[in-house]
Structure formats: C-alpha cells, structure tokens
C-alpha cells in the first residue's frame, strides 16, 4: 500500500538533494516577470477556507514557473500590529 508520508519525504529529499527550486529559478531568470505579493496572515487564525486560498495561490505560482516565468513571490506582512 502507498504510504503518502514516506513518499512525501522521498520527494522532498530528492528536491533538496538535486536543488530543484534553485535550478528552476536559474532556468527562468530571463523569463517574463511575474510578481506576486501575498497578503498578511489573518489575525483570526487558520480556517478551512484559508487553506483553500493558500492552495490556489501555490498552484498558480507553480503554474507560472512551469510556464517559464521569472516568478517573484513575496509574503506580505502586517505593519499595523
């Protein structure tokens, strides 16, 4: 039977050992720029609808990278707290 926790560890180890994110960024450094500024974390904690939004953002950024875009994704922060 497929053990998803073990499989995830294998994939993450592969990405780290082979420096996959660094190679993708290097490959796309001259691609069309795509800038994404994420909003600050919600003060009310993490709810199910937040998980959905986080997942959609992650998928969109990965899609843009796979399209060859030079993606600059930056987490937001709360300057009023």
N, C-alpha and C positions, 0 to 999 in steps of 0.2 A: 504494500500500500504506500502511496505517496505521502511522505512526511513534509508538509509545507514549511515548517520551521527549519528543518535541516536544509531543504532546498534553498530557502531564502539565504541562509548563512553561506552556502556554497556560492550562490550568485554574488552576494556582497563581497565575499573573499576574492572571487575572480575579478570583479570590477576594481577592487583595491590593488591587487597584485599586478594587474595589467594597466592600471592608471587610465581606465576607460573615460571618465569625465574629463580628465586633462587632455586626452587625445581628441575628444570631440570638440572641446573648446579651441584647441590649436587648429584643427581642420576647418572650423567655421570662422576663424578670426577675421577673415576678409569678406565674409558673407554680409548680406544686407542686415543692418542692425535692427534688433527688436528689443525695446526697453520695457521692462515690466516692474513697476513699483507696487508692492503688495501693501495693503492697509495694515494698521497696527493690530495686535491681538485684541480680542474682545475682553472687556473687563468682567464680563459675566461668566467666564469660563468656557469650556469646550462642550458644545452640544452637537447632536447628530447632524443638524443642518450645516454646522461649521465644517464637519468632516467632509461633507459632500462638496462644499465650495473649495476646500483645500485640495481635494482630489481633482476637481475640474481644472483648477489653476495649474497643478502639477502636470496633468495630461497636456494642457495647452503649451506649456513651456517645453516639454519634451517633444511635442509635435513640431514646434518651431525649430528646435535644434536639429531634428531629423530632416527638416526641410533645408538645412544648410544655413540657417540664420545665425548671426552672431548675437546670442541672447545675453542680455544683462538683466538678471533678476535680482532685485534688492528687497529685503524685508523692510516693512515700514516700522515705525516706532512711535510711541506716544510721548509727545513733548509737553502735554498738559497735566501729567500725573505726578 
